Amino acid sequence: MVSGEITKVNLIKQLYKAITTEELAAFIGAGLSIPAGFKNWKEMLREPAEDISLDVEKEEHDLVGLAQLYCNSKDRTSVDNLITNNFASLNSPTENHKLLAQLPIATFWTTNYDKLVEKALEDNNKLPNVKTADEQLRGTNQPFNAIVYKMHGDVDRPNRAVITRSDYEKYGYDDRKLFREVLEGDLLTKTFIFLGFSFSDPNFNYVIARLRVLLEDQGTRSHYCIMKREESSDGKKSYAQIKQELQIQDLKRYGIQTCIIDDYSEITEILSALVNKYRRKTVFISGNASNYGPFSSEEGKKLITDLAFSLAKGGNHIVNGYGLGVGTYVINGVAKYCYSDNTKEINDILTLMPFPLDFSPGESANDFYSKYREVMIRKCGIAIYVFGNNEDKTVSEGVFKEYEISKKLGLVSLPIKATGGASSKIYETVLGDETVRKDLDTMKLLGQESENVDDIVQATITAVNLLNEEE
């Protein structure tokens, strides 16, 4: 490995650490929008170059200069139209945008004019606060979940976009001076993951160079980027490979470590692993209990209370639909933990989503409850099933439906067999499911026939911890 490289495993570990401290930020470059239909800059400027009798192949190392020459020869409106025509139709976020939106990232920076970051956040029920110019940096009274800084502007205001050499020359002086200062502050206080970014942007390079000089004695903060490996030539290092290795070493000067991948699909794999790791700290407890099966009423209530207490103590967030005979004791367990640790509040640990008693006219009960369950479950990574029985001693259909939704959404299911009802049925179903074979050993911890509440709770917590230790 070249000095400045980081492995995928260590990258995921470092990014997850930044998530747990609420310091992860994302910097999105043009490369991330290519699967959504974005032409790279060279292709976008091919026709404009021909219009002014130039060859984009000969100008590819100075595309900013080429855009300026096109603007000089035509007018600014022609450049604005170029942005509108190429970016207005980009409205379907890529899988990578969707994965980023699922992470608790509160700060996004992008050099892109498209709206893919904002759209992905909105699709994930998050409110973006979009900043494209200095005058928008003042505080807002509107609620938001993430700030999106578009340092080169937006497709809706192409006349204010940064694209020509003149635009770049004014940046940080006559235009977006505060933007540059905010970026400096974020680079000092947050951990960035750079995706689809080539590090050829002069505005960004000015900022990181300035920070390196100012912080030379203290050292810069660690940031991370992902690059595709350059191919070799006839088994020997190609010119592109040599240059890439030198670039990796150079980025290290600015505190940026590079993860090299062989295929762009690995970006999706890395983000998926990060999302799964993050989601597994959110546990869905599914269940209802008209009776507590093999347990006495006191033992059944203690099992649920102790399970919720132990999950909360382990730093997990709990989601629950307040099922009969279960929800009350989930609350009890979390409340007991919060009382024992007065730095925690119930809302920080528990999301309670009781089922509404009525729903929209014209919508069937089945459709409504299915959608409601999906909203409740989709942010979780692990589902624990307890009991699941009705007054007539039949298995709870609702709990089994929650298992089916959990499976569809990719959650790991941990049914506690000893509690009986739907949980026992789900245990047997999961045991025969080939698609979850890698998690079967963990799940089998919950297959014991013991009626000792402490043993069952300990086995469940062990299973949850094992899943969270997986890389």
Backbone torsions as a table, in degrees:
resi	resn	phi	psi	omega
1	MET	NA	142.5	177.1
2	VAL	-77.0	146.8	175.9
3	SER	-57.8	125.9	-177.1
4	GLY	107.6	-8.0	178.1
5	GLU	-86.1	155.6	175.2
6	ILE	-138.9	141.9	-179.5
7	THR	-75.5	163.0	178.5
8	LYS	-60.9	-42.8	-178.9
9	VAL	-60.4	-46.4	-179.3
10	ASN	-70.2	-32.8	177.3
11	LEU	-61.8	-49.2	179.5
12	ILE	-59.0	-40.9	-179.5
13	LYS	-62.4	-44.8	-178.3
14	GLN	-69.8	-39.2	178.8
15	LEU	-67.0	-38.2	178.8
16	TYR	-66.6	-36.9	177.3
17	LYS	-61.2	-39.9	178.3
18	ALA	-67.3	-32.1	176.4
19	ILE	-65.0	-44.0	-176.3
20	THR	-66.3	-24.4	177.7
21	THR	-99.4	6.7	178.4
22	GLU	59.5	38.7	-177.3
23	GLU	-118.0	2.6	-177.0
24	LEU	-77.8	131.7	174.9
25	ALA	-129.4	157.0	-178.6
26	ALA	-121.2	137.4	174.7
27	PHE	-116.7	116.2	-172.1
28	ILE	-106.7	124.2	176.7
29	GLY	-103.9	-179.0	-174.6
30	ALA	-61.6	-30.1	-176.7
31	GLY	-59.3	-28.9	-177.9
32	LEU	-73.5	-19.5	-178.5
33	SER	-91.4	-8.6	-176.7
34	ILE	-58.4	-44.5	178.4
35	PRO	-62.8	-16.9	179.2
36	ALA	-86.7	-2.4	177.6
37	GLY	113.9	2.3	179.3
38	PHE	-71.6	129.9	172.2
39	LYS	-77.2	143.6	175.3
40	ASN	-67.7	164.5	-173.2
41	TRP	-59.0	-36.0	179.9
42	LYS	-61.5	-46.7	-179.8
43	GLU	-68.8	-35.9	-179.4
44	MET	-65.1	-30.7	-177.9
45	LEU	-97.3	4.9	-178.1
46	ARG	-62.2	-53.0	-179.5
47	GLU	-66.8	-44.5	175.4
48	PRO	-56.3	-37.8	177.8
49	ALA	-62.7	-44.2	179.1
50	GLU	-63.1	-35.1	179.9
51	ASP	-62.0	-26.5	179.7
52	ILE	-112.3	23.2	174.0
53	SER	63.3	34.6	175.1
54	LEU	-115.9	165.9	-179.0
55	ASP	-114.7	118.0	-177.1
56	VAL	-61.7	-27.7	179.1
57	GLU	-64.2	-33.1	-180.0
58	LYS	-85.2	-13.7	-177.2
59	GLU	-110.2	6.7	-170.2
60	GLU	-63.6	-18.6	179.3
61	HIS	-89.5	0.4	176.2
62	ASP	-145.2	64.3	-177.8
63	LEU	-70.5	-29.0	175.5
64	VAL	-63.6	-43.3	177.2
65	GLY	-64.4	-37.9	178.4
66	LEU	-63.5	-42.3	177.9
67	ALA	-61.9	-36.3	178.4
68	GLN	-67.0	-43.3	179.1
69	LEU	-62.9	-38.2	177.9
70	TYR	-65.4	-41.5	178.1
71	CYS	-63.8	-41.3	179.2
72	ASN	-62.8	-42.2	-175.6
73	SER	-74.4	-37.4	179.9
74	LYS	-101.1	-109.1	173.8
75	ASP	-163.0	174.8	-177.2
76	ARG	-64.6	-31.7	179.7
77	THR	-60.3	-36.2	178.6
78	SER	-63.7	-38.9	177.4
79	VAL	-68.1	-41.4	178.5
80	ASP	-60.2	-42.4	179.6
81	ASN	-64.0	-34.3	178.1
82	LEU	-60.7	-43.1	178.7
83	ILE	-66.5	-48.4	-178.5
84	THR	-60.1	-46.3	-176.2
85	ASN	-66.2	-28.8	-176.1
86	ASN	-95.7	-17.9	-174.0
87	PHE	-117.9	-22.2	-175.5
88	ALA	-61.7	-30.6	-175.9
89	SER	-87.4	-4.8	-180.0
90	LEU	-82.5	97.5	-177.4
91	ASN	-135.1	11.9	178.0
92	SER	-115.6	103.1	-178.7
93	PRO	-57.3	145.7	177.0
94	THR	-77.0	171.3	177.8
95	GLU	-59.2	-36.2	-179.9
96	ASN	-67.3	-39.3	175.2
97	HIS	-61.3	-42.6	-178.7
98	LYS	-63.7	-40.8	179.8
99	LEU	-66.4	-42.7	178.0
100	LEU	-60.0	-38.1	-179.0
101	ALA	-67.5	-21.4	178.9
102	GLN	-81.1	-15.6	-179.5
103	LEU	-86.0	154.8	-179.5
104	PRO	-80.0	58.6	179.2
105	ILE	-94.7	121.4	-177.0
106	ALA	-98.8	-7.9	-177.6
107	THR	-134.9	120.8	174.3
108	PHE	-120.3	136.5	169.3
109	TRP	-118.9	143.9	177.5
110	THR	-150.9	146.6	173.1
111	THR	-93.9	0.3	-174.9
112	ASN	-85.1	148.6	177.1
113	TYR	-88.0	-18.3	-175.1
114	ASP	-70.4	172.6	-176.9
115	LYS	-109.9	25.2	-174.1
116	LEU	-68.0	-36.9	178.2
117	VAL	-64.8	-48.2	-179.7
118	GLU	-61.6	-43.2	-178.1
119	LYS	-64.1	-41.2	179.5
120	ALA	-63.2	-40.3	178.1
121	LEU	-64.3	-45.3	179.9
122	GLU	-62.7	-40.8	178.8
123	ASP	-63.7	-21.8	179.1
124	ASN	-100.3	22.4	177.7
125	ASN	60.5	35.3	175.1
126	LYS	-115.7	147.3	179.9
127	LEU	-99.0	114.4	177.2
128	PRO	-85.5	143.7	173.4
129	ASN	-110.4	103.1	-170.5
130	VAL	-92.3	130.1	178.7
131	LYS	-119.9	123.1	179.5
132	THR	-121.6	-9.6	-178.3
133	ALA	-152.2	162.3	-176.5
134	ASP	-55.4	-39.4	-175.7
135	GLU	-65.8	-13.1	178.9
136	GLN	-93.2	0.1	-175.4
137	LEU	-81.9	-13.0	177.2
138	ARG	-64.6	160.1	-176.7
139	GLY	-59.2	158.2	179.2
140	THR	-126.9	146.6	177.0
141	ASN	-90.5	-3.6	-178.4
142	GLN	-83.6	142.4	177.3
143	PRO	-69.7	147.6	176.2
144	PHE	-155.4	158.8	178.7
145	ASN	-107.3	-23.9	-178.6
146	ALA	-152.6	143.3	174.3
147	ILE	-96.7	133.3	176.6
148	VAL	-115.5	108.2	177.6
149	TYR	-91.3	117.4	179.7
150	LYS	-103.7	90.2	-167.7
151	MET	-69.3	-14.9	176.8
152	HIS	-111.4	10.7	177.7
153	GLY	97.9	-166.4	-170.1
154	ASP	-141.3	152.6	-179.0
155	VAL	-60.4	-26.4	-179.8
156	ASP	-73.1	-19.2	179.4
157	ARG	-131.0	65.7	-175.0
158	PRO	-61.8	-25.9	179.2
159	ASN	-68.3	-17.9	177.8
160	ARG	-103.7	5.2	-177.9
161	ALA	-74.6	151.0	176.8
162	VAL	-96.6	113.3	-177.9
163	ILE	-146.5	-34.8	-178.6
164	THR	-93.4	168.4	178.2
165	ARG	-61.4	-37.4	178.2
166	SER	-60.6	-40.8	178.0
167	ASP	-61.8	-43.4	-179.3
168	TYR	-66.8	-36.5	-179.0
169	GLU	-65.9	-32.8	-178.9
170	LYS	-82.5	-17.2	-172.7
171	TYR	-63.6	127.1	179.0
172	GLY	86.8	-4.5	179.1
173	TYR	-121.0	-77.1	177.1
174	ASP	-85.3	-16.4	-174.7
175	ASP	-139.2	134.8	175.0
176	ARG	54.6	40.1	177.2
177	LYS	-63.2	-42.0	-179.4
178	LEU	-68.5	-32.2	177.6
179	PHE	-56.5	-45.8	-178.8
180	ARG	-62.3	-39.4	-179.7
181	GLU	-68.6	-38.6	177.9
182	VAL	-64.7	-41.5	178.3
183	LEU	-61.7	-42.3	177.3
184	GLU	-58.2	-44.1	-180.0
185	GLY	-63.2	-41.9	-179.8
186	ASP	-67.3	-37.2	178.7
187	LEU	-67.1	-23.6	178.1
188	LEU	-82.9	-29.0	-170.2
189	THR	-113.6	-9.4	-177.4
190	LYS	-124.6	164.3	175.4
191	THR	-105.1	117.3	-175.5
192	PHE	-96.7	143.7	164.9
193	ILE	-112.3	121.4	-179.8
194	PHE	-96.1	125.4	-177.5
195	LEU	-129.6	128.8	178.8
196	GLY	68.0	24.1	-174.2
197	PHE	-116.1	133.6	-172.8
198	SER	-97.1	-7.7	-177.8
199	PHE	62.3	30.0	176.3
200	SER	-105.9	1.0	-177.9
201	ASP	-76.1	120.6	-176.0
202	PRO	-64.4	-33.5	179.4
203	ASN	-64.9	-46.1	179.9
204	PHE	-66.0	-43.2	-178.1
205	ASN	-63.1	-33.1	175.9
206	TYR	-62.4	-43.8	-176.9
207	VAL	-64.1	-49.3	-176.7
208	ILE	-69.9	-30.8	177.3
209	ALA	-67.3	-41.9	178.9
210	ARG	-62.6	-43.4	179.6
211	LEU	-64.0	-39.6	-179.2
212	ARG	-62.9	-41.6	-179.8
213	VAL	-67.3	-44.1	-178.1
214	LEU	-66.3	-32.6	-174.2
215	LEU	-108.5	21.6	-172.2
216	GLU	-54.7	-40.9	-178.0
217	ASP	-74.0	-38.3	-176.3
218	GLN	-83.0	-23.0	-175.4
219	GLY	87.2	147.7	-178.1
220	THR	-88.4	163.6	179.0
221	ARG	-72.5	152.7	179.3
222	SER	-79.7	132.7	173.8
223	HIS	-131.4	170.3	-173.6
224	TYR	-140.5	147.5	174.9
225	CYS	-139.0	162.2	178.7
226	ILE	-122.0	129.9	178.8
227	MET	-130.2	146.7	174.5
228	LYS	-81.7	136.0	-178.3
229	ARG	-63.9	133.2	174.0
230	GLU	-73.4	144.7	-176.0
231	GLU	-81.1	149.8	178.5
232	SER	-81.8	168.0	179.8
233	SER	-120.5	112.2	179.7
234	ASP	53.8	40.9	177.4
235	GLY	79.1	-1.9	178.9
236	LYS	-111.1	160.7	177.0
237	LYS	-63.2	127.6	176.9
238	SER	-82.3	167.6	176.6
239	TYR	-58.8	-41.5	-179.2
240	ALA	-63.3	-38.0	178.4
241	GLN	-65.2	-45.0	179.7
242	ILE	-60.1	-44.7	-179.4
243	LYS	-65.5	-38.0	179.1
244	GLN	-63.4	-43.2	178.8
245	GLU	-61.6	-40.1	178.4
246	LEU	-67.6	-36.4	177.8
247	GLN	-65.6	-39.4	178.4
248	ILE	-60.9	-43.5	178.4
249	GLN	-64.6	-36.6	-179.6
250	ASP	-69.7	-40.6	178.7
251	LEU	-62.0	-29.9	179.1
252	LYS	-60.6	-30.3	178.3
253	ARG	-58.4	-29.7	-177.6
254	TYR	-98.4	11.1	178.9
255	GLY	81.4	13.5	-177.8
256	ILE	-101.3	117.5	176.8
257	GLN	-96.9	144.0	-172.4
258	THR	-113.1	131.2	173.2
259	CYS	-102.2	119.6	-178.4
260	ILE	-92.9	131.1	178.7
261	ILE	-121.2	159.7	179.6
262	ASP	-94.9	-19.6	-178.9
263	ASP	-147.3	144.9	-177.7
264	TYR	-63.2	-21.5	177.9
265	SER	-62.5	-20.7	179.5
266	GLU	-68.6	-23.1	174.7
267	ILE	-63.0	-43.7	178.0
268	THR	-62.9	-40.2	178.8
269	GLU	-62.4	-42.8	-179.7
270	ILE	-64.7	-46.4	-179.6
271	LEU	-66.7	-37.5	177.8
272	SER	-62.9	-43.4	178.7
273	ALA	-62.4	-39.0	-179.9
274	LEU	-67.9	-42.7	178.0
275	VAL	-62.2	-44.9	179.8
276	ASN	-62.1	-41.6	179.7
277	LYS	-63.7	-42.1	179.0
278	TYR	-67.4	-45.5	-177.0
279	ARG	-65.0	-28.7	-177.4
280	ARG	-70.3	-8.1	172.8
281	LYS	-89.5	2.8	173.8
282	THR	-116.0	116.7	-171.3
283	VAL	-112.5	126.7	176.2
284	PHE	-91.8	123.8	175.0
285	ILE	-102.2	112.7	-178.8
286	SER	-105.7	138.3	175.9
287	GLY	159.2	157.3	168.9
288	ASN	-146.0	159.3	-176.2
289	ALA	-150.4	104.1	169.7
290	SER	-75.5	-26.8	171.5
291	ASN	-146.7	166.7	-175.0
292	TYR	-105.6	28.7	171.7
293	GLY	53.8	-121.8	-177.3
294	PRO	-73.2	-6.6	-177.9
295	PHE	-102.1	152.7	170.9
296	SER	-70.3	163.4	178.9
297	SER	-56.8	-42.2	-179.6
298	GLU	-63.9	-42.7	-179.4
299	GLU	-67.4	-41.7	-179.7
300	GLY	-61.6	-44.2	179.1
301	LYS	-66.1	-38.3	178.4
302	LYS	-64.7	-40.4	-179.8
303	LEU	-58.3	-48.9	-177.9
304	ILE	-67.2	-43.8	179.5
305	THR	-60.5	-48.3	-178.0
306	ASP	-67.1	-35.4	178.2
307	LEU	-63.8	-47.7	179.6
308	ALA	-63.3	-41.7	178.4
309	PHE	-59.3	-47.7	-176.2
310	SER	-68.2	-37.9	176.7
311	LEU	-63.3	-44.1	178.9
312	ALA	-63.3	-43.0	179.6
313	LYS	-62.1	-31.8	179.9
314	GLY	-81.3	6.3	176.7
315	GLY	84.5	15.0	179.1
316	ASN	-88.4	149.7	170.5
317	HIS	-97.1	138.1	-175.1
318	ILE	-111.8	136.2	173.7
319	VAL	-118.3	134.7	-177.4
320	ASN	-148.9	144.3	-179.2
321	GLY	-95.0	11.8	176.5
322	TYR	60.2	49.5	176.8
323	GLY	-66.6	149.9	-180.0
324	LEU	-54.3	130.3	176.4
325	GLY	76.2	-1.8	-179.1
326	VAL	-122.5	-50.6	-174.6
327	GLY	-55.5	-42.4	-179.3
328	THR	-59.0	-36.9	-174.7
329	TYR	-87.4	-19.9	168.2
330	VAL	-66.0	-47.6	177.3
331	ILE	-59.0	-43.0	-179.0
332	ASN	-59.4	-44.1	-179.8
333	GLY	-64.7	-43.2	179.5
334	VAL	-67.2	-41.6	179.7
335	ALA	-62.2	-41.0	178.4
336	LYS	-62.8	-39.5	179.1
337	TYR	-66.6	-44.7	-179.5
338	CYS	-62.4	-33.8	177.4
339	TYR	-67.8	-34.7	-179.4
340	SER	-77.5	-22.0	178.9
341	ASP	-129.4	94.1	-171.5
342	ASN	-73.8	7.0	173.6
343	THR	-87.8	-8.7	-177.1
344	LYS	-108.0	146.3	173.5
345	GLU	-116.6	152.5	-176.5
346	ILE	-56.1	-41.6	-177.8
347	ASN	-63.8	-24.2	178.4
348	ASP	-73.0	-23.5	-171.3
349	ILE	-111.8	-28.5	-171.9
350	LEU	-125.8	127.8	169.2
351	THR	-108.3	113.0	-177.6
352	LEU	-104.4	126.9	-177.9
353	MET	-129.4	75.7	177.6
354	PRO	-61.6	146.7	-178.8
355	PHE	-73.5	131.1	176.3
356	PRO	-61.2	153.6	-178.5
357	LEU	-84.7	-19.4	175.8
358	ASP	-141.0	174.4	-175.4
359	PHE	-149.2	179.4	-173.2
360	SER	-61.0	139.8	175.8
361	PRO	-59.6	139.8	178.6
362	GLY	88.0	-9.4	178.7
363	GLU	-101.2	130.7	-178.8
364	SER	-71.1	152.6	178.9
365	ALA	-59.1	-40.1	-178.1
366	ASN	-62.6	-45.8	179.8
367	ASP	-64.7	-43.2	-178.2
368	PHE	-61.9	-50.6	-176.9
369	TYR	-66.3	-32.4	178.1
370	SER	-65.8	-45.6	179.1
371	LYS	-65.5	-41.1	-178.9
372	TYR	-63.3	-43.5	178.6
373	ARG	-62.6	-38.7	-178.6
374	GLU	-65.4	-42.2	176.8
375	VAL	-59.7	-40.8	-177.7
376	MET	-67.0	-37.0	-170.4
377	ILE	-92.8	-25.6	-165.7
378	ARG	-62.2	-23.4	-179.2
379	LYS	-92.0	2.9	-178.8
380	CYS	-96.2	159.5	177.8
381	GLY	-116.1	-19.6	180.0
382	ILE	-132.3	139.4	175.3
383	ALA	-121.5	125.1	176.5
384	ILE	-107.2	131.0	-178.4
385	TYR	-111.2	128.1	177.3
386	VAL	-126.1	136.4	177.2
387	PHE	54.2	-123.4	-177.2
388	GLY	100.3	65.9	-179.7
389	ASN	-141.6	155.8	-179.2
390	ASN	-105.6	171.4	-179.1
391	GLU	-59.6	-34.5	-179.6
392	ASP	-83.1	13.2	176.8
393	LYS	70.6	14.6	174.7
394	THR	-86.0	162.2	178.2
395	VAL	-71.3	139.4	-179.7
396	SER	-69.8	117.2	178.7
397	GLU	-67.8	-35.4	-178.7
398	GLY	-62.8	-41.3	179.1
399	VAL	-64.8	-40.1	179.3
400	PHE	-67.3	-34.7	176.3
401	LYS	-65.0	-36.6	177.5
402	GLU	-65.6	-33.7	174.4
403	TYR	-64.1	-44.6	-178.6
404	GLU	-63.1	-40.2	177.3
405	ILE	-67.1	-42.1	178.8
406	SER	-59.8	-42.0	178.8
407	LYS	-63.6	-43.8	179.8
408	LYS	-61.3	-36.6	-177.4
409	LEU	-87.0	0.7	174.8
410	GLY	85.0	16.9	177.0
411	LEU	-74.0	153.3	171.0
412	VAL	-87.2	126.5	-177.7
413	SER	-94.9	130.9	177.9
414	LEU	-124.9	83.1	178.4
415	PRO	-82.2	131.0	179.2
416	ILE	-87.1	98.5	-172.4
417	LYS	-57.1	-40.2	-173.7
418	ALA	-63.5	-16.7	-179.3
419	THR	-82.0	-9.7	175.4
420	GLY	74.9	-164.3	178.3
421	GLY	59.5	-143.8	-179.2
422	ALA	-61.7	-32.2	-178.8
423	SER	-60.9	-41.8	178.3
424	SER	-66.2	-41.2	179.0
425	LYS	-64.8	-41.8	179.2
426	ILE	-65.2	-38.6	178.2
427	TYR	-57.1	-47.9	-179.4
428	GLU	-65.6	-35.3	178.9
429	THR	-66.3	-47.3	-179.2
430	VAL	-65.2	-37.6	-179.0
431	LEU	-57.9	-30.9	-179.1
432	GLY	-97.7	10.1	-177.1
433	ASP	-94.6	110.5	-177.9
434	GLU	-64.8	-26.7	-174.5
435	THR	-70.8	-14.6	-179.4
436	VAL	-114.9	24.7	-174.2
437	ARG	-57.1	-35.7	-177.5
438	LYS	-65.9	-20.3	179.4
439	ASP	-103.4	3.2	-174.9
440	LEU	-64.1	-40.7	-179.0
441	ASP	-60.3	-39.2	177.6
442	THR	-65.7	-44.6	-177.4
443	MET	-65.3	-32.1	-177.8
444	LYS	-64.2	-18.4	175.1
445	LEU	-59.3	-25.9	-176.4
446	LEU	-94.5	7.1	-178.3
447	GLY	-92.5	0.8	-177.5
448	GLN	-66.3	148.5	-177.6
449	GLU	-88.5	2.9	-176.7
450	SER	-56.7	143.3	173.9
451	GLU	-108.1	15.1	176.5
452	ASN	-85.1	113.7	-175.0
453	VAL	-57.0	-44.8	-178.2
454	ASP	-61.2	-41.2	179.4
455	ASP	-64.4	-41.5	-178.5
456	ILE	-66.2	-44.9	179.0
457	VAL	-62.7	-43.7	-179.8
458	GLN	-62.8	-41.9	179.0
459	ALA	-63.3	-39.2	-179.7
460	THR	-66.9	-44.6	179.4
461	ILE	-65.5	-38.2	176.6
462	THR	-60.5	-43.2	179.1
463	ALA	-62.7	-44.2	178.8
464	VAL	-62.0	-44.4	-179.6
465	ASN	-64.8	-39.4	177.8
466	LEU	-61.9	-41.9	179.1
467	LEU	-64.4	-37.0	-179.6
468	ASN	-76.5	-15.6	177.4
469	GLU	-85.9	-13.8	-178.9
470	GLU	-64.1	140.2	176.8
471	GLU	-83.0	NA	NA
